[in-house]
Amino acid sequence: MQDENSSSLSNAKEQLQVQAQQLSDAQQQVDELLQAQMRLKAMLISPPGVASSTGAPQPGDSAGDAAKASEARVLLGKAVRRQTEQQLQIEAMSASLRDEGTRALIACQKARDNQHQVEQLQEQLATLREQLSKEQRERMESEAASRKTEEQLKAKVGELQEQESRRLAQDTAMEEAMGVMTNSEASRSSPAAPLVPIVAAPPPTSPPPGFNPSAGDFSL
């Protein structure tokens, strides 16, 4: 966009320079025509040819003056027409030059506006880049913090699991120890079974006199 505006502005300046040169050349031609017109007018108003010694004008001189006057009138008419054409051309070129100047001013103003817009866009782009860089840094820091927190949590979980394993091992060992102690105490606290002496039964004795075994009493 900036290169396009610079090219348009350069073209407008070149056209202005060309038209200014053309206007200067046309003005110079007008000046030359004005000088020629003034010379022709001087020729027209100059006195006729010098009279002869007799006081009467010479025919040859009168005819020559008339021809010169006629030629001068023709040249004057051409000069006037040429001057008019040149004046119209100058006016047209002046109008075109004014238009080109106006367009050049508009192009300059547009170029300045575009340059201002470009600067604003560059500032916005720089701001967006800074914000993006800041967000990237914050995201990287957040990810690093998250990884650190995750590692800490994993380490904590591992530590808790290890503590739980040690606790379970201790509980198991304690239960086994308690079981052994219980069995030992039970074996120590239970009394020994008393020894019952085995006494041999005495041999049967004969019944006393008069005892009737079948009746279970003494007979009379």
C-alpha positions as CSV (number, residue, x, y, z in Angstrom):
1,M,0.0,0.0,0.0
2,Q,2.8,2.4,0.9
3,D,4.7,1.6,-2.4
4,E,1.5,2.2,-4.4
5,N,1.0,5.6,-2.7
6,S,4.6,6.6,-3.3
7,S,4.3,5.7,-7.0
8,S,1.1,7.7,-7.4
9,L,2.7,10.7,-5.8
10,S,5.8,10.5,-8.0
11,N,3.6,10.2,-11.1
12,A,1.6,13.3,-10.0
13,K,4.8,15.3,-9.4
14,E,6.2,14.3,-12.8
15,Q,3.0,15.3,-14.6
16,L,3.0,18.6,-12.7
17,Q,6.6,19.3,-13.9
18,V,5.8,18.4,-17.5
19,Q,2.7,20.6,-17.5
20,A,4.6,23.5,-15.8
21,Q,7.2,23.3,-18.6
22,Q,4.5,23.2,-21.3
23,L,2.9,26.2,-19.7
24,S,6.2,28.1,-19.6
25,D,6.8,27.3,-23.3
26,A,3.3,28.5,-24.2
27,Q,3.8,31.7,-22.2
28,Q,7.0,32.3,-24.1
29,Q,5.3,31.8,-27.4
30,V,2.6,34.3,-26.4
31,D,5.2,36.8,-25.4
32,E,6.8,36.4,-28.8
33,L,3.5,36.8,-30.6
34,L,2.8,40.0,-28.6
35,Q,6.1,41.4,-29.6
36,A,5.4,40.5,-33.3
37,Q,1.9,42.1,-32.9
38,M,3.5,45.3,-31.6
39,R,5.9,45.4,-34.5
40,L,3.1,44.9,-37.0
41,K,1.0,47.7,-35.3
42,A,4.0,49.9,-35.6
43,M,4.4,49.2,-39.3
44,L,0.7,49.9,-39.8
45,I,0.8,53.3,-38.1
46,S,4.1,54.3,-39.8
47,P,3.8,57.2,-42.4
48,P,3.5,56.3,-46.1
49,G,6.5,56.4,-48.4
50,V,8.5,59.6,-48.9
51,A,7.0,61.9,-51.6
52,S,9.0,62.9,-54.8
53,S,10.7,66.2,-55.3
54,T,7.7,67.5,-57.2
55,G,5.5,67.0,-54.1
56,A,3.4,64.1,-55.5
57,P,3.9,60.6,-54.2
58,Q,5.6,58.2,-56.5
59,P,3.3,55.4,-57.7
60,G,5.9,52.7,-57.0
61,D,6.2,53.8,-53.4
62,S,2.5,53.9,-52.8
63,A,2.0,50.4,-54.3
64,G,4.8,49.0,-52.1
65,D,3.4,50.6,-49.0
66,A,-0.1,49.2,-49.8
67,A,1.4,45.7,-50.3
68,K,3.3,46.0,-47.0
69,A,0.2,47.2,-45.2
70,S,-1.9,44.4,-46.6
71,E,0.8,41.8,-45.7
72,A,1.1,43.4,-42.2
73,R,-2.7,43.1,-41.7
74,V,-2.6,39.4,-42.7
75,L,0.2,38.8,-40.4
76,L,-1.5,40.7,-37.6
77,G,-4.7,38.7,-38.1
78,K,-2.7,35.5,-37.9
79,A,-0.8,36.7,-34.9
80,V,-4.1,37.6,-33.2
81,R,-5.6,34.2,-34.0
82,R,-2.5,32.5,-32.9
83,Q,-2.4,34.6,-29.7
84,T,-6.0,33.7,-29.0
85,E,-5.3,30.0,-29.6
86,Q,-2.2,30.2,-27.4
87,Q,-4.2,32.0,-24.7
88,L,-6.9,29.3,-24.8
89,Q,-4.2,26.7,-24.6
90,I,-2.6,28.4,-21.7
91,E,-5.9,28.7,-19.9
92,A,-6.6,25.0,-20.5
93,M,-3.2,24.1,-19.3
94,S,-3.5,26.3,-16.3
95,A,-6.8,24.6,-15.5
96,S,-5.3,21.2,-16.0
97,L,-2.3,22.3,-13.9
98,R,-4.6,23.3,-11.1
99,D,-6.5,20.0,-11.4
100,E,-3.2,18.1,-11.3
101,G,-2.1,20.2,-8.3
102,T,-5.4,19.5,-6.6
103,R,-5.0,15.7,-7.3
104,A,-1.4,15.9,-6.1
105,L,-2.5,17.5,-2.9
106,I,-5.2,14.9,-2.5
107,A,-2.7,12.2,-3.2
108,C,-0.3,13.7,-0.7
109,Q,-3.0,13.8,1.9
110,K,-4.1,10.3,1.1
111,A,-0.4,9.2,1.3
112,R,-0.1,10.8,4.7
113,D,-3.4,9.2,5.9
114,N,-2.3,5.8,4.6
115,Q,1.1,6.3,6.3
116,H,-0.7,7.1,9.5
117,Q,-2.8,4.0,9.1
118,V,0.3,1.9,8.4
119,E,1.9,3.3,11.5
120,Q,-1.3,2.5,13.5
121,L,-1.4,-1.1,12.0
122,Q,2.3,-1.5,12.9
123,E,1.7,-0.4,16.5
124,Q,-1.3,-2.8,16.7
125,L,0.8,-5.6,15.3
126,A,3.6,-4.8,17.8
127,T,1.0,-4.8,20.6
128,L,-0.5,-8.1,19.4
129,R,3.0,-9.7,19.2
130,E,3.8,-8.5,22.7
131,Q,0.5,-9.9,24.0
132,L,1.1,-13.2,22.2
133,S,4.7,-13.4,23.6
134,K,3.3,-12.6,27.1
135,E,0.6,-15.3,26.8
136,Q,3.2,-17.8,25.6
137,R,5.5,-17.0,28.5
138,E,2.6,-17.3,30.9
139,R,1.4,-20.6,29.4
140,M,5.0,-22.0,29.5
141,E,5.3,-20.9,33.2
142,S,1.8,-22.4,33.9
143,E,2.8,-25.6,32.2
144,A,6.0,-25.7,34.2
145,A,4.2,-25.1,37.4
146,S,1.6,-27.8,36.6
147,R,4.4,-30.3,35.8
148,K,6.1,-29.4,39.1
149,T,2.9,-29.7,41.0
150,E,2.2,-33.0,39.3
151,E,5.6,-34.3,40.1
152,Q,5.2,-33.2,43.7
153,L,1.8,-34.9,43.9
154,K,3.3,-38.1,42.4
155,A,6.1,-37.9,44.9
156,K,3.6,-37.4,47.8
157,V,1.5,-40.3,46.6
158,G,4.5,-42.5,46.4
159,E,5.6,-41.5,49.8
160,L,2.1,-42.2,51.2
161,Q,2.0,-45.5,49.5
162,E,5.4,-46.4,50.9
163,Q,4.2,-45.3,54.4
164,E,1.0,-47.4,53.9
165,S,3.1,-50.4,52.9
166,R,5.3,-50.0,55.9
167,R,2.2,-49.6,58.2
168,L,0.6,-52.7,56.7
169,A,3.9,-54.6,57.2
170,Q,4.1,-53.4,60.8
171,D,0.4,-54.3,61.4
172,T,1.0,-57.8,59.9
173,A,4.1,-58.3,62.0
174,M,2.4,-57.0,65.1
175,E,-0.6,-59.3,64.5
176,E,1.8,-62.2,64.1
177,A,3.6,-61.3,67.2
178,M,0.4,-60.9,69.1
179,G,-0.8,-64.3,67.9
180,V,2.4,-65.9,69.1
181,M,2.2,-64.2,72.4
182,T,-1.4,-65.2,72.8
183,N,-0.7,-68.8,72.2
184,S,2.3,-68.7,74.5
185,E,0.3,-67.1,77.3
186,A,-2.6,-69.6,76.8
187,S,-0.2,-72.4,77.1
188,R,1.3,-71.0,80.2
189,S,-2.0,-70.1,82.0
190,S,-3.8,-73.5,81.4
191,P,-3.3,-75.8,84.6
192,A,-1.8,-79.3,84.1
193,A,-4.3,-82.2,84.2
194,P,-4.2,-83.9,87.7
195,L,-2.7,-87.3,87.8
196,V,-5.4,-89.8,88.9
197,P,-3.8,-92.8,90.6
198,I,-5.0,-96.1,89.3
199,V,-5.9,-98.2,92.4
200,A,-6.5,-101.8,91.8
201,A,-9.8,-103.2,92.9
202,P,-9.6,-105.4,96.0
203,P,-10.5,-109.0,95.5
204,P,-14.1,-110.0,96.3
205,T,-14.7,-111.1,99.9
206,S,-17.1,-113.8,100.9
207,P,-20.4,-112.6,102.4
208,P,-20.9,-112.7,106.1
209,P,-22.7,-115.6,107.6
210,G,-26.4,-115.6,107.2
211,F,-26.3,-113.1,104.2
212,N,-28.4,-114.3,101.3
213,P,-27.0,-112.7,98.1
214,S,-30.0,-113.5,96.0
215,A,-32.4,-111.9,98.5
216,G,-30.0,-109.2,99.3
217,D,-30.5,-109.5,103.0
218,F,-29.8,-111.8,105.8
219,S,-32.1,-114.8,106.2
220,L,-33.5,-115.6,109.5
